[in-house]
Amino acid sequence: MNKTMTIATATLLMMACGTKDNSNEVNIEKQTIQLENDRMTPEALWAMARIGGYSASPDGQHVVFQEGYYSVAENKSHQVLWMMNADGSGQKQLTTDADNETDAQWLDEETIAFMKGGEVWKMKLDGSSRKQLSQTEGQVEGFMFSPDRKKVILLKSIPFHEIIKENPADLPKATGRLVTDLMYRHWDHYVESIQHPFIGSVSGDAIAADLTDILEGMPFECPMEPFGGIEQLAWSTDSKKIAYTCRVKTGLEYSISTDSDIFLYDLEAEDGTIEKNRNLCKEGVDLPESDPTKTLKNQPINAQELKDLNVGYDTNPKFSPDGRYVAWLSMERDGYESDRNRLCVYDLQENTKTYVTESFDSGVDDFCWAPDSRTIYYIGVWHATENLYRTNLNGEVVQLTNDWADFGSLQMLDDKQLLAERHSFVAPADLYVVTPGDSIADTKVTQITNENKDILDQLAKPSVSQRWVKTTDGKQMLVWIVLPPNFDETKKYPTLLFCEGGPQSPVSQFWSYRWNFFIMASQGYVIVAPNRRGLPGFGQEWLEEISGDWTGQCMKDYLSAIDDAATLPYVDRDRLGAVGASFGGFSVYYLAGHHEGRFKCFIAHDGAFNLEAMYTETEENWFSNWEYDDAYWNKDQTERARKTYANSPHRFVDKWDTPILCIHGEKDYRINATQGMSAFNAARMRGIEAQLLIFPDENHWVLKPQNGILWQRTYFDWLDRWLK
């Protein structure tokens, strides 16, 4: 239940299946398969290559990109590097063995730095002259060279025993953990180490072994758990300063706050004390004397003061090419993970902040500076698509693309063109060159990779359309309708209501290797995917109507969407199912007690079932504080809290009457596996047909190839059993 879950699944798989496993015994190569028919299958989905990171050469002539290959038989992945010309021609695989090679960065027009075996290496753009630069015994987890190439940031983990105490030396086989505060585990692991950024000098073909810890002696992490990477740091153009993201909190304070800040580390300062680190978010601002979380949540201060406090998430700084400005993503309110991501620009000469996307009533997801240092390109979701926009320092926003697709990330290719990753419901991630114009009509988008053409050419594609559906409160809701390949308008099809997670992540044109609309439609299902209340891209009012009201209008929106779809001539109203994960799983558990006979089966993955238990089980407690408004044990709860707990799905199991499949990962510390187990146990104790698919080694997602195939097969076996 985190906004960052909406990051492209392919990229997250790269991170989680990890660049640390650099000892594949088998050199897993790109798969070429021949399908038996034109229908997408789980095996075809997992045979696809997955584009990860990419980087344009300084002269804009070449692009190096990362690609992941997956072997179901080996139950492993292999991350490789490719080189190509900027127009997509001349592709060449640079990786030559079974080791993972990742995180490519350019040192000059002819040289690439990359990660291999937990160390930094370099090679020529043709893959030759390979040389290891760092000597850390495989401890490097990320890196970034300074613009002058004389220094480098290395990310390394250091032991952390502030919360989980180190066991006595004479008990080396003890497995117990003595926990003294909150945030003892995060996402899918126990927190016994944290990342710190180290600065190393570069001389010739070597990175000096003597490294400087930017946060030496401080119990704070950088980058931030659980998804942060090297993008949370940036070098100044003169190589004298580093902007970095940090949440200066631990334990209970960390668990109830999203207040991270952007710090400016001066390499030329005389000492390494905290004064060496300027906090750009808090400069010139007086925080409220009372509890900031409570004060900001109730908002007793004026809007401008609230914006300038910068007490929500502040992440991903980037210097302008002329070095005058630092821009970053900024949220207003503490404890609210899904607040709107504004684009904040800090003027280092004037020491002033400006928010340059205020006219865009949605969040910014990625951005890059143009060469003129006065223009910023960014991507953001609006009306269920993630398109490209431009803003200037005066906040004048122009939309540049309007495709039924999602841009996932972007960077400058050269002085005039952008390099971007793009995907959709019917196409996995590929790289594109964008030539921005003055408007949508003038902007040119050109695809330069087609990494899964051999597989996609064998498949019949689903068709996608939009419907605007009237909600019970008289508003208009955008609903995606995805029809099976080779659609026959004379037939009636079983139909699935897709319930989105988040709860405030968009139902835009995503491509997933689990919740994949292409494969669902290929199995003969119509997909109904509503952008219900609480989703971004329809204005802040629409987004925030879900906070504190999980079972109100958003649930009515779900039912409005499926009731409207049931009027379509090709939808079989007697064969409807509801499916979803995370908040979508919660939605399924709730609908199971309130659907009034609409659905014939349910599937809930990693969903919250008992909100009272969820309040203290989840590791990031700011989520529960914001959404539930109060602890369940307080006798004088707010009305919002009473309503939330009273409508927890577990209180309506007596009304369950429909078969349900519950899926959960035991390493999911965001929504604990006990939630899925409890839902399954309750269903069986009520005599309802149910199954539980439990993964001891998976977190909030399913990342291992064989588990992924098992997930897909179980998912469709269950749907086919009840809807076909």
C-alpha positions in Angstrom: 0.0 0.0 0.0 2.5 2.5 -1.2 2.4 4.9 -4.0 5.8 3.7 -5.2 4.2 0.4 -6.0 3.1 2.0 -9.2 6.6 2.1 -10.5 6.8 0.0 -13.8 6.9 -3.6 -12.8 9.8 -4.4 -15.1 12.0 -2.0 -13.3 11.0 -3.2 -9.9 11.7 -6.8 -11.0 15.2 -5.7 -12.0 15.8 -4.2 -8.6 14.3 -7.1 -6.6 15.6 -10.0 -8.6 18.6 -8.1 -8.0 21.9 -7.1 -9.3 23.5 -8.7 -6.3 23.2 -12.2 -7.6 26.2 -12.1 -9.9 27.0 -15.8 -10.0 24.5 -17.4 -12.4 25.8 -20.8 -13.3 23.8 -20.6 -16.5 24.2 -17.8 -19.0 20.5 -17.0 -19.5 20.0 -15.4 -22.9 17.2 -13.7 -24.7 14.5 -16.3 -25.5 13.1 -17.1 -28.9 10.0 -19.1 -28.7 7.4 -20.4 -31.1 3.9 -20.2 -29.8 1.3 -22.9 -30.5 -1.4 -20.3 -31.3 -1.9 -16.5 -31.2 -2.9 -16.4 -27.5 -0.7 -14.9 -24.8 0.2 -17.5 -22.2 2.1 -17.2 -18.9 5.1 -18.8 -20.5 5.1 -16.3 -23.3 4.8 -13.5 -20.8 7.8 -14.7 -18.9 9.8 -15.3 -22.1 9.8 -11.5 -22.8 12.8 -9.4 -22.4 12.5 -6.5 -20.0 14.1 -3.2 -20.5 15.5 -1.6 -17.4 17.8 1.4 -17.1 19.3 3.3 -20.1 21.7 6.2 -20.7 22.6 8.4 -23.7 26.2 9.1 -24.4 27.4 12.7 -23.8 27.4 13.5 -27.5 23.9 12.0 -28.0 25.2 9.5 -30.6 24.8 6.2 -28.7 22.5 4.6 -26.1 23.4 1.9 -23.6 20.5 0.0 -22.0 19.9 -2.8 -19.6 17.8 -5.7 -20.3 16.6 -8.6 -18.2 16.0 -12.2 -19.3 14.2 -14.8 -17.3 14.5 -18.6 -17.2 11.5 -20.5 -15.7 13.6 -23.7 -15.7 16.5 -22.1 -13.9 14.2 -19.9 -11.8 16.6 -17.1 -12.3 17.1 -13.8 -14.2 20.1 -12.4 -16.1 20.7 -8.7 -16.4 22.7 -7.7 -19.5 23.9 -4.5 -21.2 23.3 -3.5 -24.9 24.7 -0.8 -27.0 23.0 0.9 -30.0 23.1 4.0 -32.1 20.7 6.8 -31.0 18.3 5.9 -33.9 18.1 2.3 -32.7 20.4 0.8 -35.3 23.5 -1.2 -34.7 22.4 -3.1 -31.6 25.1 -5.1 -29.9 25.0 -7.1 -26.7 27.9 -6.1 -24.4 27.5 -8.7 -21.7 29.6 -11.8 -22.5 29.1 -14.1 -19.6 26.7 -15.3 -16.9 27.4 -12.4 -14.5 24.8 -9.7 -14.2 26.0 -6.4 -15.7 23.9 -3.3 -14.8 23.6 0.4 -14.1 25.6 1.7 -17.1 26.8 5.3 -17.0 29.0 7.1 -19.5 32.4 8.4 -18.5 33.0 9.9 -22.0 31.8 9.3 -25.5 33.9 6.1 -25.7 33.8 4.7 -22.2 31.0 3.2 -20.0 31.1 2.5 -16.3 28.9 -0.3 -15.0 28.2 -2.7 -12.1 29.4 -6.3 -12.0 29.8 -8.5 -9.0 29.2 -5.6 -6.5 32.0 -3.6 -8.0 32.3 -0.7 -10.5 33.9 -1.6 -13.9 34.5 0.2 -17.1 34.7 -0.8 -20.8 34.8 0.7 -24.2 31.5 1.2 -26.1 32.2 -1.9 -28.1 32.5 -4.0 -24.9 36.3 -4.2 -25.0 39.0 -3.1 -22.6 37.1 -4.2 -19.5 38.7 -3.1 -16.2 37.5 -3.2 -12.5 37.7 0.2 -10.9 36.6 -0.3 -7.3 38.0 -2.8 -4.8 35.4 -3.2 -2.0 35.0 -7.0 -1.8 31.7 -6.7 -3.7 30.0 -4.1 -1.4 29.0 -1.5 -4.0 25.2 -1.2 -4.5 25.1 1.8 -6.7 27.4 4.6 -8.1 27.5 8.0 -9.7 30.6 9.7 -11.1 31.1 13.4 -10.8 30.9 15.5 -13.9 34.7 16.0 -13.9 35.1 12.2 -13.4 37.6 12.9 -10.6 35.2 11.6 -7.9 32.5 9.0 -7.5 29.6 8.3 -5.1 29.4 4.7 -4.0 26.4 3.3 -2.2 27.3 0.8 0.4 25.4 -0.8 3.3 26.7 -0.4 6.8 25.7 -2.3 10.0 22.7 -0.8 11.8 21.9 -1.9 15.4 19.9 1.1 16.6 16.7 -0.9 16.6 17.7 -4.6 16.3 20.4 -5.2 18.8 23.5 -7.1 17.8 23.5 -10.6 19.4 26.3 -11.5 21.9 29.5 -12.6 20.3 29.4 -15.9 22.2 26.1 -16.9 20.6 27.0 -16.9 16.9 24.2 -19.4 16.0 21.4 -17.5 17.8 18.6 -16.6 15.4 16.6 -14.4 17.8 16.4 -10.6 17.3 16.0 -8.2 20.2 13.9 -5.3 18.9 13.8 -2.0 20.8 11.8 0.3 18.5 9.6 0.4 15.4 10.9 0.1 11.8 12.7 -3.1 12.7 11.6 -4.5 9.4 10.8 -2.7 6.1 9.0 -4.0 3.0 10.5 -7.6 3.0 13.5 -7.6 5.2 14.7 -7.0 8.8 16.6 -3.7 9.1 20.0 -4.7 10.3 21.9 -2.5 7.8 21.3 0.8 6.1 22.7 2.4 3.0 25.1 5.3 3.1 26.7 7.3 0.2 30.5 7.3 0.2 32.7 9.6 -1.9 35.8 8.2 -3.5 38.6 9.8 -5.5 39.3 8.5 -9.0 42.8 8.3 -10.3 43.5 6.7 -13.6 41.9 3.3 -13.7 41.2 3.0 -10.0 38.8 4.3 -7.3 40.7 5.0 -4.1 40.0 2.5 -1.3 39.9 5.4 1.2 36.2 6.5 1.1 34.4 9.3 2.9 31.0 8.6 4.3 28.7 11.6 3.7 26.6 10.6 6.7 29.4 9.3 8.9 28.2 8.6 12.5 24.6 9.3 11.6 21.9 6.6 11.9 20.0 7.7 8.8 19.7 6.1 5.5 20.4 7.4 2.0 18.9 6.5 -0.3 15.7 5.8 1.5 14.1 2.4 1.9 12.4 0.5 0.4 12.8 1.6 -3.3 15.3 4.5 -3.3 18.4 4.2 -5.5 21.1 6.4 -6.9 18.4 8.7 -8.4 18.1 10.2 -4.9 21.5 11.8 -5.2 22.9 14.3 -7.7 26.3 16.0 -8.4 26.5 19.7 -9.0 27.8 20.6 -12.4 31.1 21.9 -10.9 31.6 18.6 -9.0 31.9 20.5 -5.7 28.5 19.7 -4.1 26.1 16.7 -3.8 22.4 17.0 -3.4 20.9 14.0 -1.6 17.6 12.7 -0.1 17.5 11.8 3.5 14.8 11.3 6.2 16.5 12.4 9.5 14.5 10.0 11.7 14.8 6.5 13.1 12.5 4.1 15.0 9.0 5.4 15.9 9.6 8.8 14.4 10.6 7.2 11.1 7.6 4.9 11.1 5.0 7.7 11.5 6.6 10.3 9.1 7.2 10.8 5.4 9.2 14.0 6.0 12.3 13.5 3.9 14.5 16.5 2.9 17.0 17.5 0.2 20.4 18.2 1.7 23.3 19.9 0.0 26.7 18.4 0.9 29.7 20.7 0.3 32.9 18.8 -0.5 35.0 21.8 0.1 33.7 22.5 3.7 36.3 22.3 6.3 34.9 19.5 8.4 32.4 16.6 8.2 29.9 17.8 10.8 26.1 18.1 10.1 26.7 21.9 9.3 28.4 20.6 6.1 24.9 19.5 5.0 22.5 22.4 4.2 18.8 21.4 4.4 17.3 23.1 1.3 13.8 22.2 2.3 13.8 23.9 5.7 16.0 26.9 5.0 14.2 30.1 6.0 11.2 28.3 7.4 10.0 28.1 11.0 8.3 24.8 11.7 5.2 24.8 14.0 6.2 24.5 17.6 3.5 21.8 18.2 3.6 18.3 16.7 4.2 19.0 12.9 2.3 15.8 11.9 -0.9 16.8 13.7 -0.6 20.5 12.8 -0.2 19.9 9.1 -2.8 17.2 9.0 -5.4 19.6 10.4 -3.9 22.4 8.3 -4.4 25.4 10.7 -1.9 27.4 8.6 -2.3 29.2 5.3 -1.7 27.4 2.0 1.6 29.2 1.2 3.1 28.4 4.6 2.1 24.8 4.1 3.8 24.6 0.7 7.0 26.1 2.0 7.3 23.8 5.0 8.3 20.8 2.8 7.5 18.3 5.4 6.2 15.6 3.1 8.4 13.4 0.8 11.1 15.4 -0.9 13.1 13.2 -3.3 15.2 12.9 -6.4 17.2 16.2 -6.8 18.6 17.2 -10.1 20.9 20.2 -10.8 20.2 22.5 -13.8 23.0 22.4 -16.4 24.2 25.9 -15.5 24.4 24.8 -11.8 22.1 27.6 -10.5 19.1 25.5 -9.6 18.2 22.3 -7.9 14.9 20.8 -8.7 13.2 17.9 -6.9 9.9 16.2 -6.3 8.1 17.6 -3.3 4.9 16.7 -1.3 3.3 19.1 1.1 2.0 17.1 4.0 3.7 14.8 6.5 2.4 11.2 6.7 0.6 11.4 3.4 2.4 9.1 0.9 0.0 9.8 -2.0 0.1 13.6 -1.7 0.6 15.4 -5.1 4.2 15.4 -6.2 5.0 19.0 -7.0 8.1 20.0 -9.0 10.1 22.3 -6.7 12.9 24.5 -8.0 15.5 26.0 -5.6 17.5 29.0 -6.8 20.9 28.6 -5.2 21.8 32.3 -5.9 18.6 33.8 -4.4 17.9 31.0 -1.9 14.3 30.9 -3.0 11.9 28.0 -3.8 9.4 28.0 -6.7 6.8 25.3 -7.5 6.6 25.2 -11.3 3.8 22.6 -11.9 1.0 24.2 -9.8 -1.3 24.5 -12.9 -1.1 20.7 -13.4 -3.6 19.2 -11.0 -1.8 15.9 -10.7 1.6 14.7 -9.7 5.0 14.7 -11.4 6.6 11.2 -11.7 9.9 11.9 -13.4 11.6 15.0 -14.9 14.8 16.2 -16.6 16.3 19.7 -17.2 16.6 21.0 -20.7 20.0 22.4 -21.8 18.8 26.0 -21.4 18.4 25.6 -17.5 15.1 27.3 -17.8 12.9 24.5 -19.1 12.0 21.2 -17.5 10.4 18.2 -19.2 8.3 15.9 -17.0 5.8 13.1 -17.1 2.6 12.9 -15.1 -0.7 11.1 -15.2 -3.9 12.8 -16.5 -7.1 11.0 -17.5 -5.5 7.6 -17.1 -2.4 8.1 -19.3 1.1 9.1 -18.3 2.2 11.7 -20.9 4.9 14.2 -21.5 4.8 17.8 -20.4 7.0 20.9 -20.4 7.2 23.7 -17.8 9.4 26.8 -17.4 10.5 28.5 -14.3 7.4 30.7 -14.3 5.2 27.6 -14.1 3.8 27.7 -17.6 2.9 24.1 -18.4 2.4 22.7 -21.9 1.3 19.2 -22.7 3.5 17.6 -25.4 2.0 14.1 -26.0 -1.5 12.7 -25.7 -1.1 9.0 -26.3 -3.0 6.0 -24.9 0.3 4.9 -23.3 2.5 5.6 -20.3 5.9 7.2 -20.4 7.8 5.5 -17.5 11.0 7.7 -17.4 12.9 10.2 -19.5 16.2 12.0 -19.9 17.8 14.3 -22.5 19.3 12.5 -25.5 20.9 15.6 -27.0 20.3 19.4 -27.1 16.9 19.0 -28.7 15.6 15.4 -28.2 14.5 13.3 -25.3 15.1 9.6 -24.7 12.2 7.9 -22.9 10.8 4.5 -21.9 7.1 3.9 -22.9 4.7 1.1 -22.5 0.9 0.3 -22.6 -1.7 -2.3 -21.9 -0.7 -4.1 -25.1 3.0 -3.3 -25.4 5.8 -3.9 -22.9 8.5 -1.3 -22.3 10.6 0.0 -25.2 12.8 3.0 -25.8 11.6 6.0 -27.8 13.1 9.3 -29.0 10.9 12.3 -28.5 11.4 15.5 -30.4 9.4 18.1 -28.4 7.4 20.7 -30.3 5.4 23.7 -29.3 2.3 21.5 -28.8 1.0 18.0 -29.0 0.6 18.2 -32.8 4.2 19.3 -33.2 5.8 16.7 -31.0 7.4 13.6 -32.7 7.7 10.3 -30.9 9.8 7.6 -32.6 10.3 4.0 -31.3 13.9 2.9 -31.4 13.7 -0.5 -29.7 11.3 -3.4 -30.3 12.7 -6.0 -27.9 9.8 -8.4 -28.0 8.8 -8.2 -31.7 9.3 -11.9 -32.3 6.8 -12.8 -29.6 4.4 -9.9 -30.1 4.2 -10.7 -33.9 2.8 -14.1 -33.0 0.1 -12.8 -30.8 -3.4 -11.4 -31.5 -3.8 -8.2 -29.6 -6.7 -7.2 -27.4 -8.5 -4.0 -28.2 -8.8 -1.1 -25.7 -11.5 1.6 -25.4 -12.7 4.2 -22.9 -16.1 4.7 -21.4 -17.2 7.6 -19.3 -19.6 6.2 -16.7 -22.0 8.2 -14.5 -21.4 7.6 -10.8 -24.0 7.4 -8.0 -23.2 11.0 -7.0 -23.6 12.3 -10.6 -20.0 12.6 -11.6 -18.2 11.1 -14.7 -15.7 8.3 -14.2 -13.3 7.1 -16.9 -13.3 3.3 -17.3 -11.0 1.2 -19.5 -12.6 -1.7 -21.4 -10.2 -4.3 -22.7 -11.7 -6.8 -25.2 -10.3 -10.3 -26.0 -8.2 -10.8 -29.2 -10.3 -11.9 -32.2 -13.3 -10.4 -30.5 -16.7 -11.6 -31.7 -19.4 -9.1 -31.0 -22.1 -11.7 -31.3 -20.8 -13.6 -28.2 -21.1 -12.9 -24.5 -17.9 -13.0 -22.5 -17.0 -13.6 -18.9 -15.9 -10.3 -17.4 -13.5 -9.2 -14.7 -13.8 -6.0 -12.6 -10.2 -4.9 -11.9 -9.8 -3.2 -8.5 -6.7 -1.0 -8.4 -4.2 -0.9 -5.5 -2.5 2.0 -3.8 -5.1 3.1 -2.8 -4.1 6.1 -4.8 -2.2 4.8 -7.8 -3.5 5.3 -11.3 -5.2 2.8 -13.6 -3.1 4.2 -16.5 -1.6 2.3 -19.4 0.6 0.1 -17.3 2.3 -3.1 -18.3 2.7 -5.7 -15.6 4.1 -9.2 -15.5 1.4 -10.3 -13.1 -1.7 -8.0 -13.4 -1.4 -8.0 -17.1 -4.5 -7.1 -19.1 -3.1 -8.5 -22.3 -2.9 -12.0 -20.9 -6.3 -11.7 -19.1 -8.0 -10.7 -22.3 -6.2 -13.4 -24.2 -7.7 -16.0 -21.9 -11.1 -14.9 -23.1 -12.1 -12.3 -20.5 -13.4 -8.7 -20.9 -11.6 -6.4 -18.5 -13.4 -3.5 -16.8 -10.8 -1.2 -15.1 -12.4 1.9 -13.5 -10.5 5.0 -12.5 -12.6 5.1 -9.3 -12.5 7.7 -6.6 -9.1 8.1 -5.1 -7.0 7.8 -8.3 -4.7 10.6 -9.6 -5.1 12.2 -13.0 -8.6 13.7 -12.3 -7.7 16.5 -10.0 -6.8 16.6 -6.3 -10.5 16.6 -5.1 -11.1 13.3 -6.9 -7.8 11.9 -5.6 -8.5 12.7 -1.9 -12.1 11.6 -1.7 -10.9 8.1 -0.7 -8.8 9.2 2.3 -10.7 8.1 5.4 -13.5 6.7 3.3 -12.2 3.4 1.8 -15.7 1.8 1.7 -17.7 4.8 0.6 -17.9 6.4 -2.8 -14.9 4.4 -4.2 -16.8 1.1 -3.7 -19.9 2.6 -5.2 -17.7 3.6 -8.2 -16.6 0.0 -8.6 -20.2 -1.2 -8.7 -21.2 1.7 -11.1 -18.5 0.5 -13.5 -19.5 -3.2 -13.5 -23.2 -2.4 -13.7 -22.6 -0.2 -16.7 -20.5 -2.9 -18.3 -23.2 -5.4 -17.7 -25.4 -3.5 -20.1 -23.0 -4.1 -23.0 -24.2 -6.7 -25.4 -21.0 -8.8 -25.2 -20.8 -8.9 -21.4 -22.3 -11.9 -19.7 -23.8 -10.5 -16.4 -24.1 -14.0 -15.1 -20.3 -14.6 -15.3 -18.7 -11.6 -13.5 -15.6 -11.8 -11.3 -13.8 -9.2 -9.2 -10.0 -9.3 -8.8 -7.3 -7.0 -7.2 -4.1 -6.7 -5.2 -3.1 -4.6 -2.2 -5.9 -2.0 -1.8 -7.5 -3.9 -4.7 -7.4 -7.0 -2.5 -9.0 -5.1 0.3 -11.7 -4.0 -2.2 -12.3 -7.6 -3.1 -12.6 -8.6 0.5 -15.1 -5.8 1.1 -17.1 -6.4 -2.0 -17.4 -10.1 -1.0 -19.7 -8.9 1.7 -21.5 -6.2 -0.2 -21.8 -7.2 -3.9 -25.5 -8.3 -3.7 -25.0 -11.3 -5.9 -23.2 -9.5 -8.8 -20.1 -11.7 -8.8 -19.5 -15.4 -9.2 -16.0 -15.5 -7.9 -13.3 -13.3 -6.3 -9.5 -13.1 -6.2 -7.6 -11.1 -3.6 -3.8 -10.7 -3.5 -2.0 -9.2 -0.6 -5.1 -7.4 0.6 -6.0 -6.0 4.0 -8.8 -8.0 5.6 -8.8 -6.9 9.3 -8.1 -3.1 9.6 -7.7 -3.3 13.4 -4.9 -5.8 13.0 -3.5 -3.9 10.0 -3.1 -0.8 12.1 -0.3 -2.3 14.1 1.0 -4.9 11.7 2.2 -2.7 8.9 5.7 -1.4 9.2 5.1 2.2 7.8 2.7 3.4 10.5 2.2 6.8 8.9 0.0 5.0 6.4 -2.5 3.8 9.0 -2.3 7.1 10.9 -3.3 9.0 7.8 -5.9 6.7 6.4 -7.6 5.5 9.6 -7.2 8.8 11.4 -6.9 7.2 14.9 -5.8 4.1 16.7 -8.5 1.4 17.2 -7.9 1.3 21.0 -8.8 4.9 21.6 -12.2 5.2 23.1 -12.8 8.8 21.9 -12.0 8.0 18.2 -12.8 10.5 15.5 -15.9 9.8 13.4 -13.7 9.0 10.5 -11.8 6.3 12.5 -15.0 4.8 13.8 -16.4 4.5 10.3 -13.1 3.0 9.0 -13.0 0.2 11.6 -16.7 -0.4 11.5 -16.4 -1.1 7.8 -13.4 -3.5 7.9 -14.0 -6.4 5.6 -13.7 -9.0 8.4 -16.8 -7.6 10.0 -18.9 -8.7 7.0 -17.8 -12.3 6.6 -21.3 -13.4 7.7 -22.5 -12.1 4.3 -19.9 -13.9 2.2 -21.5 -16.4 -0.2 -19.1 -16.5 -3.2 -16.0 -18.6 -4.0 -12.8 -16.7 -3.2 -9.0 -17.2 -3.9 -6.7 -15.6 -1.5 -3.0 -15.0 -2.4 -0.3 -13.7 -0.2 3.5 -13.5 0.3 4.9 -14.3 3.7 7.7 -11.7 3.2 5.1 -9.0 2.7 5.6 -6.7 5.7 3.5 -4.0 4.3 0.3 -6.1 4.5 1.2 -9.1 6.6 0.4 -12.6 5.3 -1.8 -13.2 8.3 -4.4 -11.0 6.6 -4.7 -13.4 3.6 -4.6 -16.4 5.9 -7.4 -15.0 8.1 -9.6 -14.3 5.1 -9.1 -17.8 3.7 -9.7 -19.4 7.1 -12.8 -17.3 7.6 -14.2 -18.3 4.2 -13.6 -22.0 4.9 -15.1 -21.8 8.4 -18.2 -20.3 6.7 -18.3 -23.3 4.3 -17.4 -21.2 1.3 -15.4 -22.6 -1.5 -11.9 -21.0 -1.2 -8.2 -21.5 -1.9 -5.1 -20.0 -0.5 -2.0 -19.6 -2.6 0.8 -18.7 -0.1 4.4 -17.8 -1.1 6.9 -18.2 1.8 9.7 -16.4 -0.3 7.7 -13.5 -1.9 6.9 -10.0 -0.7 4.1 -7.7 -1.9 4.8 -8.9 -5.4 5.7 -12.2 -7.0 9.2 -11.9 -8.5 10.6 -15.4 -9.0 9.9 -16.9 -12.4 8.4 -20.2 -11.3 6.3 -18.5 -8.7 5.1 -16.1 -11.4 4.0 -19.0 -13.6 2.3 -20.7 -10.6 0.5 -17.4 -9.8 -0.8 -17.1 -13.4 -1.9 -20.7 -13.7 -3.6 -20.6 -10.3 -5.3 -17.3 -11.2 -6.8 -18.5 -14.5 -7.6 -22.0 -13.2 -9.8 -20.3 -10.5 -11.4 -17.9 -12.9 -12.1 -20.7 -15.5 -13.6 -22.9 -12.8 -16.3 -20.4 -11.9 -16.7 -18.2 -15.0 -16.4 -20.6 -17.9 
